[in-house]
Amino acid sequence: IGFQNLSRALMSGKPIKIVVVDTQVYSNTGGQACTSGFFGQVSDMAQYGKAIQGKQEIRKEIGLIGMAHRTSYVMQATAANPNHMIEGFVQGLMARRPALFNLYTPCQPEHGIGDDMSSHQAKLAVESRAYPLFRYNPDKGKTPQECFELDGNPEMDKIWPNYTLNYVDGGREKTLEVPMTFADFALTEARFRKHFRKVPQDAWNENMVPFSEFLDMDKDEREGKVPFIWAVDRKKHLSRVMVASAIVESAEDRRDFWIMLKAMAGVKEAEAPAENLEEKIRREVVGNIAAGLMKMAGGSGNGFEALANGSAASVAPAEAAQATNGEHMSPWIDTDECTSCDECIKLNNKIFAYNENKKAFIKDPNAGPYQDLVKAAEKCTAQVIHPGLPADRSQKDIEKWVKRAEKYN
């Protein structure tokens, strides 16, 4: 409804600012199915039955359509990622051209979620690639890589981010690292509930395959296999939930869309650096010995762990300076002065972590883009994070981030 007029506004060249409330249904007419819904989604006029199991078309991407006009600033965002959203609003409002702000907006009764769960579900939508964050600014250049960015999405080098599932087994608390797929998100909303079925533990068998692995199989390999995702019940016991074909198709669509967006933004797959085995063993041995000595002396050992892992800069800038060669300088944190504000941990908990005293240190400086180090330094309330200088200067807009990092090094 109004799609033609929206297109005309985007082509006008005038600074018209448009906000799209993306509920994936026609919320003004009782939650009817619409083309922006997900494949398999159950709603009015897209019911679940023998002939059809929910919506049968892949999702129409209004943000992608907005970019196709090549005339407008476009942002896709959620209120669960306020920094990304506010930055986009500021950029779009300042642009002397049309701007389209597409916002993921849970419709509680139609999505089948609690009234207080909107922010939580919006966060899951981003993490599961159901609703990737992006911004497109034609004023930034002429190529897609110059104009388009995926900042704000977790673990951009991966198809699916990982998350930790907490459960209880034999009275003991345990954890399981699993990928956050579209199916994991869909399981939490009633609009997809008919596509899932819990499998009793005595019915578990060798033909059951983790959902993310099933997606990687070709058609022949899938024959006779049953995809499932891990979940926990009300008693926090680990369970397997069988996933129907409609969710498989929807997840494939979300995966393929994410791969396309990464290509547009010039994001490359992560490549594990080749490492000499002898050097790796040496570092591990040195780290273990040093940590043990520190603990015997009453310390935490985290500083020596950082030294052994090649992130000596998380202890003190003096050590970091010695590691530089004029082009690269390792990042560091003044750990003792950390106030545990959580800003860096929330930004990227793969790069940053807390020690046993809840003081931040750099866990792995290569677990995210250089810009995450710079952003963390800017957000740090105690101003104790120093981004250093990147070894890889091929990253997008890297010189801009190096410039922003100068005041913190």
C-alpha positions as CSV (number, residue, x, y, z in Angstrom):
1,I,0.0,0.0,0.0
2,G,1.5,3.3,-1.0
3,F,4.6,1.6,-2.5
4,Q,4.4,3.6,-5.7
5,N,4.3,6.9,-3.9
6,L,7.2,5.8,-1.7
7,S,9.2,5.1,-4.9
8,R,8.3,8.5,-6.3
9,A,9.4,10.3,-3.1
10,L,12.8,8.5,-3.2
11,M,13.3,9.6,-6.8
12,S,12.3,13.2,-6.1
13,G,15.8,14.4,-5.0
14,K,14.1,16.4,-2.3
15,P,15.2,15.9,1.4
16,I,12.0,14.0,2.3
17,K,12.6,11.8,5.3
18,I,10.5,8.6,5.5
19,V,10.2,6.1,8.5
20,V,8.9,2.6,7.7
21,V,7.6,0.7,10.7
22,D,8.5,-2.9,9.6
23,T,6.2,-5.3,11.4
24,Q,6.2,-7.9,8.7
25,V,2.4,-7.8,8.6
26,Y,-0.3,-5.3,7.7
27,S,-0.7,-4.1,11.3
28,N,-3.4,-1.5,10.4
29,T,-5.8,-4.2,9.0
30,G,-5.5,-6.9,11.8
31,G,-2.2,-8.5,11.0
32,Q,-2.7,-9.7,7.5
33,A,0.1,-11.3,5.5
34,C,2.3,-9.0,3.5
35,T,5.3,-9.4,1.2
36,S,7.7,-8.2,3.9
37,G,6.9,-11.2,6.1
38,F,9.3,-14.2,6.4
39,F,8.8,-17.5,4.6
40,G,6.6,-19.8,6.6
41,Q,5.3,-17.0,8.9
42,V,1.7,-17.7,10.0
43,S,-0.7,-14.7,9.9
44,D,-4.1,-13.7,8.7
45,M,-4.5,-14.8,5.0
46,A,-1.3,-16.9,5.4
47,Q,-2.6,-19.7,7.7
48,Y,-1.1,-23.0,8.4
49,G,-2.8,-26.1,6.9
50,K,-2.4,-29.2,4.8
51,A,-2.1,-27.4,1.5
52,I,0.0,-24.3,2.7
53,Q,2.1,-23.9,5.8
54,G,2.2,-20.1,6.3
55,K,3.6,-17.5,3.9
56,Q,5.1,-18.9,0.7
57,E,7.2,-16.1,-0.7
58,I,10.6,-15.0,0.4
59,R,10.7,-11.6,2.2
60,K,10.6,-8.4,0.2
61,E,13.5,-6.2,1.4
62,I,12.3,-2.6,1.4
63,G,15.8,-1.4,2.4
64,L,17.3,-3.1,-0.6
65,I,14.6,-1.6,-2.8
66,G,15.4,1.8,-1.4
67,M,19.1,1.4,-2.3
68,A,18.1,0.4,-5.8
69,H,16.9,3.9,-6.5
70,R,20.5,5.1,-5.9
71,T,19.2,8.5,-4.8
72,S,18.5,8.1,-1.1
73,Y,20.2,7.5,2.2
74,V,18.9,4.2,3.5
75,M,19.1,2.7,7.0
76,Q,17.8,-0.6,8.4
77,A,17.9,-0.6,12.2
78,T,16.3,-1.6,15.4
79,A,15.7,0.1,18.7
80,A,17.6,-2.8,20.4
81,N,20.8,-1.3,18.8
82,P,20.3,2.4,19.8
83,N,23.8,3.6,18.9
84,H,23.6,2.3,15.4
85,M,20.0,3.7,15.0
86,I,20.8,7.2,16.3
87,E,23.9,7.5,14.2
88,G,21.8,6.6,11.2
89,F,19.1,9.0,12.0
90,V,21.6,11.8,12.3
91,Q,23.3,11.0,9.1
92,G,20.0,10.6,7.2
93,L,18.6,13.8,8.6
94,M,21.7,15.8,7.6
95,A,21.8,14.3,4.1
96,R,20.5,16.8,1.5
97,R,18.6,14.0,-0.3
98,P,15.7,11.7,0.5
99,A,16.2,9.3,3.4
100,L,14.5,6.0,4.2
101,F,14.6,4.6,7.7
102,N,13.4,1.0,7.9
103,L,12.9,0.0,11.5
104,Y,12.3,-3.6,12.8
105,T,9.2,-3.3,14.9
106,P,7.7,-6.3,16.8
107,C,3.9,-6.4,16.7
108,Q,3.3,-8.3,19.9
109,P,-0.1,-10.0,19.2
110,E,0.8,-10.8,15.6
111,H,4.3,-12.1,16.4
112,G,3.1,-13.9,19.4
113,I,5.5,-12.4,22.0
114,G,5.1,-10.8,25.4
115,D,4.4,-7.1,25.7
116,D,7.7,-6.5,27.3
117,M,9.8,-8.5,24.8
118,S,10.0,-6.1,21.9
119,S,13.6,-5.1,22.5
120,H,14.7,-8.6,23.2
121,Q,13.1,-10.0,20.0
122,A,14.6,-7.2,17.9
123,K,18.0,-8.1,19.3
124,L,17.5,-11.7,18.4
125,A,16.3,-10.7,14.9
126,V,19.6,-9.0,14.3
127,E,21.8,-11.8,15.8
128,S,20.0,-14.5,13.8
129,R,20.4,-12.6,10.4
130,A,16.7,-12.4,10.2
131,Y,17.0,-8.6,10.1
132,P,20.6,-7.4,9.4
133,L,21.6,-3.8,10.2
134,F,22.9,-1.7,7.4
135,R,23.3,1.8,6.1
136,Y,23.7,3.1,2.6
137,N,24.9,6.6,1.9
138,P,25.4,7.7,-1.8
139,D,27.4,10.6,-0.6
140,K,30.3,8.4,0.5
141,G,31.4,7.3,-2.9
142,K,30.6,5.6,-6.2
143,T,31.1,1.9,-5.4
144,P,28.9,-0.3,-3.2
145,Q,31.8,-0.9,-0.9
146,E,32.2,2.8,-0.3
147,C,28.5,3.6,0.2
148,F,27.3,0.5,2.0
149,E,28.2,-0.7,5.5
150,L,27.1,-3.5,7.9
151,D,28.4,-1.9,11.1
152,G,26.5,-3.1,14.2
153,N,26.0,-6.7,13.1
154,P,27.6,-9.4,15.4
155,E,30.5,-11.5,14.1
156,M,30.3,-10.2,10.5
157,D,32.8,-12.7,9.2
158,K,30.5,-15.6,10.0
159,I,27.3,-16.8,8.5
160,W,25.8,-17.4,11.9
161,P,27.0,-15.8,15.2
162,N,27.6,-18.0,18.2
163,Y,25.9,-17.8,21.5
164,T,26.1,-19.7,24.8
165,L,23.2,-21.9,25.8
166,N,23.0,-22.5,29.6
167,Y,21.4,-25.7,30.9
168,V,21.4,-28.1,33.8
169,D,22.5,-31.7,33.6
170,G,22.6,-34.0,36.6
171,G,22.1,-31.0,38.9
172,R,25.1,-29.2,37.5
173,E,25.1,-26.1,35.4
174,K,26.7,-26.5,32.0
175,T,27.1,-24.4,28.8
176,L,26.9,-25.2,25.1
177,E,28.3,-23.0,22.3
178,V,25.8,-23.1,19.4
179,P,25.2,-20.9,16.3
180,M,22.3,-18.4,16.4
181,T,20.4,-19.3,13.3
182,F,17.1,-18.1,11.9
183,A,15.5,-21.2,13.4
184,D,16.7,-20.3,16.9
185,F,15.0,-16.9,16.6
186,A,11.8,-18.3,15.0
187,L,11.4,-20.8,17.9
188,T,10.8,-17.8,20.3
189,E,7.8,-16.5,18.4
190,A,4.3,-17.9,18.1
191,R,4.0,-17.0,14.4
192,F,6.4,-19.8,13.6
193,R,5.4,-22.2,16.4
194,K,3.7,-24.8,14.1
195,H,7.0,-25.5,12.4
196,F,8.7,-26.9,15.5
197,R,8.2,-30.1,17.5
198,K,10.1,-31.1,20.7
199,V,11.7,-34.6,20.4
200,P,11.6,-36.8,23.5
201,Q,15.1,-37.8,24.6
202,D,14.4,-41.5,24.1
203,A,13.6,-40.7,20.4
204,W,16.9,-39.1,19.7
205,N,18.8,-40.9,16.9
206,E,21.8,-40.7,14.6
207,N,19.7,-39.3,11.7
208,M,19.1,-36.1,13.7
209,V,21.5,-33.3,12.4
210,P,22.1,-29.9,14.0
211,F,20.3,-27.3,12.0
212,S,23.3,-25.3,10.9
213,E,25.0,-28.4,9.6
214,F,21.8,-29.5,7.8
215,L,21.8,-26.2,5.9
216,D,25.3,-26.9,4.7
217,M,24.3,-30.2,3.2
218,D,23.3,-30.6,-0.5
219,K,20.0,-32.2,-1.4
220,D,21.3,-35.8,-1.6
221,E,23.0,-35.6,1.8
222,R,19.8,-34.3,3.4
223,E,17.9,-37.5,2.4
224,G,16.8,-39.3,5.6
225,K,18.2,-36.6,7.9
226,V,16.1,-34.6,10.4
227,P,17.3,-31.0,11.3
228,F,17.1,-29.9,14.9
229,I,18.1,-27.0,17.2
230,W,19.1,-27.2,20.8
231,A,16.8,-25.6,23.4
232,V,16.2,-25.7,27.2
233,D,12.9,-26.5,28.8
234,R,11.4,-24.8,31.9
235,K,13.6,-27.0,34.2
236,K,16.6,-25.8,32.1
237,H,17.2,-29.3,30.8
238,L,18.7,-29.6,27.3
239,S,16.3,-30.7,24.6
240,R,16.2,-31.1,20.8
241,V,13.5,-29.4,18.7
242,M,12.8,-30.7,15.3
243,V,12.5,-28.1,12.5
244,A,10.1,-28.2,9.6
245,S,11.0,-27.6,5.9
246,A,9.4,-24.1,5.9
247,I,11.9,-22.8,8.5
248,V,14.8,-24.5,6.5
249,E,13.7,-22.5,3.4
250,S,13.4,-19.3,5.4
251,A,16.8,-19.8,7.0
252,E,18.3,-20.4,3.6
253,D,16.8,-17.2,2.4
254,R,18.2,-15.3,5.4
255,R,21.6,-16.9,4.9
256,D,21.7,-16.0,1.2
257,F,20.6,-12.5,1.9
258,W,23.4,-12.0,4.5
259,I,26.0,-13.4,2.0
260,M,24.8,-10.9,-0.6
261,L,25.0,-8.0,1.9
262,K,28.5,-9.0,2.9
263,A,29.5,-9.0,-0.8
264,M,28.1,-5.6,-1.3
265,A,30.0,-4.3,1.8
266,G,33.2,-6.0,0.8
267,V,33.3,-8.1,4.1
268,K,35.5,-11.1,3.7
269,E,35.3,-14.5,5.4
270,A,37.6,-14.9,8.3
271,E,40.8,-16.7,7.6
272,A,42.5,-18.4,10.4
273,P,46.1,-17.2,10.5
274,A,48.7,-19.9,9.9
275,E,50.7,-20.4,13.1
276,N,53.8,-22.3,13.8
277,L,53.0,-25.2,16.1
278,E,56.2,-24.8,18.1
279,E,55.5,-21.1,18.7
280,K,51.9,-21.9,19.7
281,I,53.0,-24.5,22.3
282,R,55.7,-22.2,23.6
283,R,53.2,-19.4,24.2
284,E,50.7,-21.8,25.9
285,V,53.4,-23.2,28.2
286,V,54.8,-19.8,29.1
287,G,51.3,-18.5,29.7
288,N,50.4,-21.4,32.1
289,I,53.6,-21.0,34.0
290,A,53.3,-17.3,34.3
291,A,49.6,-17.4,35.4
292,G,50.5,-20.0,38.0
293,L,53.3,-17.9,39.4
294,M,51.0,-14.9,39.6
295,K,48.3,-16.8,41.4
296,M,50.8,-18.1,43.9
297,A,51.8,-14.5,44.6
298,G,48.2,-13.5,45.1
299,G,47.6,-12.0,41.6
300,S,45.0,-13.0,38.9
301,G,47.5,-14.1,36.2
302,N,45.5,-12.3,33.5
303,G,48.3,-9.9,32.7
304,F,50.7,-12.8,32.0
305,E,48.0,-14.6,30.0
306,A,47.8,-11.5,27.8
307,L,51.5,-11.4,27.4
308,A,51.6,-15.1,26.4
309,N,48.8,-14.6,23.9
310,G,50.4,-11.8,22.1
311,S,48.2,-9.0,23.6
312,A,50.8,-7.6,25.9
313,A,49.3,-4.2,25.3
314,S,46.3,-5.0,27.6
315,V,48.7,-4.7,30.5
316,A,50.7,-1.5,29.8
317,P,51.5,0.8,27.0
318,A,55.3,0.4,27.4
319,E,55.2,-3.2,26.3
320,A,52.9,-2.3,23.4
321,A,55.3,0.3,22.1
322,Q,58.1,-2.3,22.0
323,A,56.0,-4.5,19.7
324,T,55.5,-1.8,17.0
325,N,57.4,-1.6,13.8
326,G,56.2,1.7,12.6
327,E,53.1,0.3,10.9
328,H,51.4,-1.8,13.6
329,M,50.9,-1.3,17.3
330,S,49.0,-3.7,19.4
331,P,46.0,-2.4,21.4
332,W,46.1,-2.2,25.2
333,I,44.0,-1.5,28.2
334,D,45.0,0.1,31.5
335,T,43.3,-2.8,33.2
336,D,43.8,-1.6,36.8
337,E,41.9,1.6,36.1
338,C,38.9,-0.1,34.5
339,T,35.6,0.9,36.1
340,S,33.6,-2.2,34.7
341,C,31.2,0.0,32.7
342,D,30.4,-2.9,30.3
343,E,30.7,-0.7,27.2
344,C,33.5,-2.6,25.6
345,I,32.0,-6.0,26.5
346,K,28.7,-5.2,25.1
347,L,30.3,-3.9,21.9
348,N,32.4,-7.0,21.2
349,N,32.8,-9.8,23.9
350,K,35.1,-11.7,21.6
351,I,37.8,-8.9,21.7
352,F,37.2,-7.8,25.3
353,A,36.7,-9.8,28.5
354,Y,36.7,-9.4,32.3
355,N,39.3,-10.9,34.6
356,E,38.3,-12.4,37.9
357,N,38.2,-8.9,39.4
358,K,35.9,-7.7,36.7
359,K,38.5,-5.6,35.1
360,A,38.6,-5.5,31.3
361,F,41.5,-6.9,29.3
362,I,42.0,-7.6,25.6
363,K,41.1,-11.3,25.1
364,D,41.8,-11.4,21.3
365,P,42.5,-8.2,19.4
366,N,41.9,-10.1,16.1
367,A,38.3,-11.2,17.0
368,G,36.7,-8.3,15.3
369,P,37.3,-5.3,13.0
370,Y,39.7,-2.6,14.1
371,Q,36.9,-0.2,14.3
372,D,35.5,-2.1,17.3
373,L,38.6,-1.2,19.2
374,V,38.2,2.4,18.2
375,K,34.5,2.5,19.1
376,A,35.3,0.8,22.5
377,A,37.9,3.5,23.2
378,E,35.4,6.2,22.4
379,K,32.7,4.7,24.6
380,C,34.9,3.8,27.5
381,T,33.9,6.0,30.5
382,A,37.3,5.6,32.2
383,Q,39.2,6.3,28.9
384,V,41.5,3.3,29.5
385,I,41.3,1.6,26.1
386,H,44.0,2.3,23.5
387,P,43.2,0.9,20.0
388,G,46.8,0.8,18.8
389,L,47.3,0.7,15.0
390,P,46.0,-2.1,12.7
391,A,48.3,-4.5,11.0
392,D,45.8,-4.9,8.1
393,R,45.3,-1.6,6.3
394,S,43.0,-3.1,3.7
395,Q,39.9,-2.9,5.9
396,K,37.1,-0.6,4.7
397,D,37.6,3.1,5.7
398,I,40.6,2.1,7.8
399,E,42.4,5.4,7.6
400,K,39.3,7.1,9.0
401,W,39.4,4.8,12.0
402,V,43.1,5.3,12.4
403,K,42.5,9.0,12.6
404,R,39.8,8.6,15.2
405,A,42.1,6.4,17.2
406,E,44.9,8.9,17.4
407,K,43.6,10.7,20.6
408,Y,43.4,7.4,22.5
409,N,46.9,6.0,21.7
